[in-house]
Amino acid sequence: MQENSGEASLPAPASTQVLDQLHVNGIRCFGYTGYLPEENKLGQWFEVNLTFWLDLSRASMSDELDDCLDYRWVIETVSELVQTQVFKTVERLAGAIADTLLTPENTSPVESFAKIAQVKVCLTKLAPPIPHFSGQVTVKLTRKRSV
């Protein structure tokens, strides 16, 4: 017979459960990624949109931040990475964002990012310095946590 502590018992996450999604959109940062030397020196604006696949069943019942992915840390981590890392390609920057979010020991708080099973990173260079082109360039990468 199980003792009742007075607290509502929440079910353990099911291993075969379909994963939920959380979207964090519109992270705008000034960074220094680009192939041209001027881009690395002068910088430019980037926008990051993220989709996370994770089990939100516990969070949807508990209403506790500890059971959620704390997207404040996601925004801070991504912003810092875009602002401080210098790469030649947006593909490499998007890969660095995905790798950082999927490697909990590289981030804080570890408990929050450890919940992420998969992430899609959509990284947009808002004004690439290309003659006669006023559009944007976006790369989308999807990565799963390695076991």
Secondary structure, 3 states (H helix, E strand, C coil): CCCCCCCCCCCCCCCCCCCEEEEEEEEEEEECCCCCHHHHHHCEEEEEEEEEEECCHHHHHHCCHHHCCCHHHHHHHHHHHHHHCCCCCHHHHHHHHHHHHHCHHHCCCHHHHCCCCEEEEEEEECCCCCCCCCCCEEEEEEEECCC
